[in-house]
Amino acid sequence: MQAQRRHVSRRSSANGLRACSHPWGAHRDVPEGLARVAKEIPLVILSNAMNSQIMSNVEKLGAPFHAVYTAQQANAYKPRFQAFEYMFDMLGCGPEDVLHCSSSFRYDLMSAHDLGIKNKVWVNCGHEPANPYYGYVEIPDISGLLGVVGL
């Protein structure tokens, strides 16, 4: 993948940014890890949050994002493919152009697999058991993403 076409997408579920974050803020490793990745790779969020709530969640992540898309904009909640397809259309890319990073199989990794996203990272926050069928690199927290992308 060329650097300008690589996207790391933090995906989320209905309760906000789910990849190891909580309504009161992200895990300690998230802001620094994402900020370091964002210096080299455009970060994208596809969230099940509504437009009115997403930016306060994004601010807690402490990193610049190339784009932020919501279920409200896509007219579909994940895990429906329509949400992911909206993101691809808006970015002008396809499944082969993204690295999908999430802590949720149900809302993200299963759909990413079924849509043909080959580059997937599962952040094992301990709330779901591993499921190797979906073909991903497992990291214990977001700081592991740096090694996955070669930074």
TORKOL-902044 format. One line per 5 residues: their letters; for each residue x, y, z of N, C-alpha, C, O. Coordinates in steps of 0.2 Angstrom, whole numbers, plus 5000, padded with zeros to 4 digits. Layout:
<recs>
a = X,Y,Z,X,Y,Z,X,Y,Z,X,Y,Z | ...
</recs>
This chain:
<recs>
mqaqr = 5004,4994,5000,5000,5000,5000,5004,5006,5000,5009,5006,5003 | 5003,5011,4996,5006,5017,4996,5004,5021,5002,4998,5021,5005 | 5009,5025,5005,5007,5029,5011,5001,5034,5011,4997,5034,5015 | 5001,5037,5005,4995,5042,5004,4988,5038,5004,4983,5041,5005 | 4988,5032,5003,4982,5028,5002,4980,5024,5008,4975,5021,5009
rhvsr = 4985,5023,5013,4984,5019,5019,4980,5023,5024,4981,5029,5025 | 4975,5020,5027,4971,5023,5032,4970,5018,5037,4969,5012,5037 | 4971,5021,5043,4969,5017,5049,4963,5020,5052,4962,5026,5053 | 4958,5015,5053,4952,5017,5054,4950,5015,5061,4950,5009,5062 | 4949,5019,5066,4946,5017,5073,4938,5017,5072,4935,5022,5071
rssan = 4936,5011,5073,4929,5010,5072,4926,5010,5079,4929,5008,5084 | 4919,5011,5079,4916,5011,5086,4909,5008,5085,4906,5006,5080 | 4906,5007,5091,4899,5004,5092,4895,5010,5094,4897,5016,5095 | 4888,5008,5095,4883,5013,5097,4885,5017,5103,4882,5023,5103 | 4889,5015,5108,4890,5019,5114,4896,5023,5113,4899,5025,5118
glrac = 4898,5025,5107,4904,5029,5106,4910,5025,5104,4910,5020,5102 | 4916,5029,5104,4922,5025,5102,4924,5020,5106,4925,5020,5112 | 4923,5014,5103,4923,5008,5107,4930,5005,5108,4932,5001,5112 | 4935,5006,5103,4941,5003,5103,4945,5005,5110,4949,5010,5109 | 4944,5002,5115,4947,5003,5122,4945,5010,5124,4950,5013,5127
shpwg = 4940,5013,5123,4938,5019,5126,4931,5019,5130,4928,5014,5129 | 4930,5023,5134,4924,5024,5138,4921,5031,5137,4924,5035,5135 | 4915,5031,5139,4911,5038,5138,4915,5043,5142,4915,5049,5140 | 4919,5041,5147,4923,5046,5151,4930,5048,5148,4933,5052,5151 | 4932,5044,5143,4938,5045,5140,4942,5039,5138,4939,5033,5139
ahrdv = 4947,5040,5134,4950,5034,5131,4955,5031,5136,4957,5034,5141 | 4957,5025,5135,4962,5022,5139,4969,5026,5138,4970,5029,5133 | 4973,5025,5143,4979,5030,5143,4983,5029,5137,4986,5034,5135 | 4984,5023,5134,4988,5022,5128,4985,5025,5122,4989,5026,5117 | 4979,5026,5122,4976,5028,5115,4978,5035,5112,4980,5035,5107
pegla = 4978,5040,5116,4980,5047,5113,4987,5047,5110,4988,5049,5105 | 4992,5044,5114,4999,5045,5112,5000,5040,5106,5003,5042,5101 | 4997,5034,5106,4998,5029,5101,4995,5032,5094,4998,5031,5089 | 4989,5034,5095,4985,5037,5089,4989,5043,5086,4990,5044,5080 | 4991,5047,5090,4995,5053,5088,5001,5051,5084,5003,5055,5079
rvake = 5005,5046,5087,5011,5044,5083,5009,5041,5077,5013,5043,5072 | 5004,5037,5076,5002,5034,5070,5000,5040,5065,5001,5040,5059 | 4996,5045,5068,4993,5050,5063,4998,5054,5060,4997,5057,5055 | 5005,5054,5063,5010,5058,5059,5012,5055,5053,5015,5059,5048 | 5011,5049,5052,5013,5045,5046,5007,5043,5041,5007,5042,5035
iplvi = 5001,5041,5045,4996,5038,5041,4989,5041,5043,4988,5043,5049 | 4985,5043,5038,4979,5047,5039,4974,5042,5043,4973,5036,5042 | 4972,5044,5049,4967,5041,5053,4960,5043,5051,4958,5048,5050 | 4955,5038,5051,4948,5038,5050,4944,5035,5055,4946,5029,5057 | 4939,5038,5057,4934,5035,5061,4927,5034,5058,4925,5038,5054
lsnam = 4925,5028,5059,4918,5026,5057,4914,5024,5063,4916,5019,5066 | 4910,5028,5065,4907,5027,5072,4899,5026,5071,4896,5029,5067 | 4896,5022,5076,4889,5022,5076,4886,5027,5081,4880,5028,5082 | 4891,5032,5083,4888,5038,5086,4884,5043,5082,4885,5042,5075 | 4880,5047,5084,4877,5052,5081,4881,5058,5079,4886,5059,5083
nsqim = 4880,5062,5074,4883,5068,5073,4884,5072,5079,4890,5075,5080 | 4879,5073,5083,4879,5078,5088,4884,5076,5094,4886,5080,5098 | 4886,5069,5094,4890,5067,5100,4897,5065,5098,4901,5064,5102 | 4898,5064,5091,4905,5061,5089,4911,5066,5091,4916,5063,5093 | 4910,5072,5090,4916,5076,5090,4918,5077,5098,4924,5078,5099
snvek = 4914,5076,5102,4916,5076,5109,4920,5070,5111,4925,5070,5115 | 4918,5064,5108,4922,5058,5108,4929,5059,5105,4934,5056,5107 | 4929,5061,5099,4935,5062,5095,4940,5066,5099,4946,5065,5099 | 4938,5072,5102,4942,5076,5106,4946,5072,5111,4952,5074,5113 | 4943,5067,5114,4946,5064,5120,4951,5059,5117,4955,5057,5121
lgapf = 4951,5058,5111,4956,5053,5108,4963,5057,5107,4968,5053,5107 | 4963,5063,5107,4969,5067,5107,4974,5066,5101,4980,5067,5101 | 4971,5065,5095,4975,5064,5089,4971,5067,5083,4965,5067,5083 | 4974,5069,5078,4971,5072,5072,4968,5066,5068,4971,5061,5067 | 4962,5068,5065,4959,5063,5061,4958,5066,5054,4956,5071,5053
havyt = 4960,5062,5049,4959,5064,5042,4951,5065,5040,4949,5069,5037 | 4947,5060,5043,4940,5060,5042,4936,5057,5048,4939,5052,5051 | 4930,5059,5049,4926,5056,5054,4919,5055,5051,4916,5060,5049 | 4917,5049,5051,4910,5047,5048,4906,5044,5053,4908,5040,5057 | 4900,5045,5053,4895,5043,5058,4889,5039,5054,4888,5039,5048
aqqan = 4886,5034,5058,4881,5031,5056,4875,5035,5053,4872,5034,5048 | 4874,5041,5057,4869,5046,5054,4871,5048,5047,4866,5048,5043 | 4877,5049,5046,4879,5051,5039,4878,5046,5034,4876,5047,5028 | 4880,5040,5036,4879,5034,5032,4872,5031,5031,4871,5027,5027 | 4868,5033,5035,4861,5031,5035,4861,5023,5037,4857,5020,5035
aykpr = 4866,5021,5041,4866,5014,5043,4871,5013,5049,4876,5017,5049 | 4869,5009,5053,4873,5007,5059,4877,5001,5057,4875,4996,5054 | 4884,5001,5059,4888,4995,5059,4884,4990,5063,4882,4991,5069 | 4885,4984,5062,4889,4980,5057,4886,4980,5050,4889,4977,5045 | 4881,4984,5048,4879,4984,5041,4884,4986,5036,4888,4991,5037
fqafe = 4885,4983,5030,4890,4985,5025,4889,4992,5023,4894,4995,5021 | 4883,4994,5023,4881,5001,5020,4886,5006,5024,4888,5011,5020 | 4887,5006,5030,4891,5010,5034,4898,5010,5031,4901,5016,5030 | 4901,5004,5030,4908,5004,5028,4908,5006,5021,4913,5010,5019 | 4903,5004,5016,4903,5007,5009,4903,5014,5009,4906,5017,5004
ymfdm = 4899,5017,5013,4899,5025,5013,4906,5027,5015,4908,5032,5011 | 4909,5025,5020,4916,5027,5021,4920,5026,5015,4924,5031,5013 | 4920,5020,5012,4924,5019,5006,4923,5024,5000,4927,5027,4997 | 4916,5025,4999,4914,5030,4994,4917,5037,4996,4920,5041,4991 | 4916,5039,5002,4919,5046,5004,4926,5047,5004,4929,5052,5002
lgcgp = 4930,5041,5005,4937,5041,5005,4940,5040,4998,4946,5041,4996 | 4935,5038,4993,4938,5036,4986,4942,5030,4986,4947,5030,4983 | 4941,5025,4991,4946,5019,4991,4941,5013,4992,4935,5013,4992 | 4945,5007,4992,4941,5001,4993,4944,4997,4999,4949,5000,5002 | 4941,4991,5000,4944,4987,5006,4951,4986,5006,4954,4985,5011
edvlh = 4954,4986,5000,4961,4984,4999,4966,4990,5002,4972,4989,5002 | 4963,4996,5003,4967,5002,5004,4967,5004,5011,4970,5008,5013 | 4963,5000,5016,4963,5002,5023,4966,4996,5027,4966,4990,5026 | 4968,4999,5033,4970,4994,5039,4964,4996,5044,4963,5001,5046 | 4960,4991,5045,4955,4991,5050,4957,4989,5057,4959,4984,5058
csssf = 4956,4994,5062,4958,4993,5068,4952,4993,5073,4949,4999,5073 | 4951,4988,5077,4945,4988,5081,4946,4983,5087,4950,4979,5087 | 4942,4985,5092,4941,4980,5098,4935,4976,5098,4934,4972,5102 | 4931,4977,5092,4924,4973,5092,4924,4969,5086,4924,4971,5080 | 4923,4962,5087,4921,4958,5082,4914,4959,5079,4914,4960,5073
rydlm = 4909,4960,5083,4902,4960,5081,4901,4966,5076,4898,4966,5071 | 4904,4972,5079,4902,4978,5075,4907,4980,5070,4906,4984,5065 | 4913,4977,5070,4918,4979,5065,4922,4973,5061,4921,4973,5055 | 4925,4969,5065,4930,4964,5062,4926,4959,5058,4929,4957,5052 | 4920,4957,5060,4916,4952,5056,4914,4955,5049,4915,4952,5044
sahdl = 4912,4961,5049,4910,4965,5043,4916,4966,5039,4916,4966,5033 | 4921,4969,5042,4928,4970,5038,4930,4964,5034,4932,4964,5029 | 4930,4958,5038,4932,4952,5035,4927,4950,5029,4930,4949,5023 | 4921,4951,5030,4916,4949,5024,4916,4954,5018,4915,4952,5013 | 4918,4960,5020,4919,4965,5014,4926,4965,5011,4927,4968,5006
giknk = 4930,4960,5013,4937,4959,5010,4942,4963,5012,4947,4964,5009 | 4942,4967,5018,4947,4970,5021,4952,4965,5023,4951,4961,5028 | 4958,4965,5020,4963,4960,5022,4967,4962,5028,4969,4958,5032 | 4968,4969,5029,4973,4971,5034,4968,4973,5040,4965,4978,5040 | 4968,4969,5045,4964,4970,5051,4968,4969,5057,4973,4965,5058
vwvnc = 4967,4973,5062,4970,4973,5069,4965,4973,5074,4960,4977,5074 | 4965,4968,5079,4961,4967,5084,4964,4970,5090,4969,4967,5092 | 4961,4975,5094,4964,4977,5100,4960,4973,5105,4954,4974,5107 | 4964,4969,5109,4961,4964,5114,4961,4968,5120,4965,4967,5124 | 4955,4971,5121,4954,4974,5128,4951,4970,5133,4949,4972,5138
ghepa = 4950,4963,5131,4947,4959,5136,4940,4958,5137,4937,4954,5141 | 4936,4961,5132,4929,4961,5132,4926,4956,5127,4920,4955,5127 | 4930,4953,5123,4928,4948,5119,4933,4942,5118,4939,4944,5118 | 4931,4936,5117,4936,4931,5116,4939,4931,5109,4936,4934,5104 | 4945,4929,5108,4949,4929,5101,4945,4925,5097,4941,4920,5099
npyyg = 4945,4926,5090,4942,4922,5085,4946,4922,5079,4945,4927,5074 | 4951,4918,5078,4956,4918,5073,4953,4918,5066,4956,4919,5061 | 4947,4915,5065,4944,4914,5059,4944,4921,5055,4944,4921,5049 | 4943,4927,5058,4943,4933,5055,4949,4936,5052,4949,4941,5050 | 4955,4933,5054,4961,4935,5051,4964,4942,5052,4963,4946,5049
yveip = 4967,4942,5058,4969,4949,5061,4975,4948,5064,4978,4943,5066 | 4979,4954,5065,4984,4954,5070,4981,4956,5077,4978,4961,5077 | 4983,4953,5082,4981,4955,5089,4986,4959,5092,4992,4957,5092 | 4983,4964,5095,4988,4969,5100,4984,4970,5106,4978,4970,5107 | 4988,4970,5112,4985,4971,5118,4982,4978,5120,4977,4979,5124
disgl = 4985,4983,5116,4982,4990,5117,4985,4994,5111,4988,4991,5107 | 4982,5000,5110,4984,5004,5104,4991,5005,5103,4993,5006,5097 | 4995,5005,5108,5002,5006,5107,5005,5001,5102,5010,5002,5099 | 5002,4995,5102,5004,4990,5098,5003,4991,5090,5006,4988,5086 | 4999,4996,5089,4998,4998,5082,5004,5000,5079,5005,5000,5073
lgvvg = 5008,5004,5082,5014,5007,5080,5019,5001,5076,5021,5002,5071 | 5020,4996,5080,5023,4990,5077,5020,4987,5071,5023,4985,5066 | 5013,4987,5071,5010,4984,5065,5011,4987,5059,5011,4985,5054 | 5011,4994,5059,5012,4998,5054,5019,5000,5052,5020,5004,5048 | 5024,4997,5056,5031,4999,5055,5033,5005,5057,5038,5008,5054
l = 5031,5008,5063,5033,5014,5065,5037,5013,5072,5039,5018,5075
</recs>
